[in-house]
């Protein structure tokens, strides 16, 4: 797997931005991320995006149906970068 020097992930900044935009709070991206549901194919890029933009830990829960996963994170403000 190629890790891009610009992002430190296997994804481009455009891919990370698109994934983060799907789960971030539209009112304030620094807020916690809770109850965000993503498809199996999007889990890796979403977890990478949250880490890239917030430096906060991410919890992924398999919902057990339709290959969907729930994503939780304290977000930037409550994570280590916002402390």
Secondary structure, DSSP 4 states (H G I P E B T S, - for coil): -PPPTTTSSSS-HHHHHHHHHHHS-TT-TTS-EEEEEEEGGGHHHHHHHHHHHH---EEEEE-SSTTEEEEEE-HHHHSTTT-
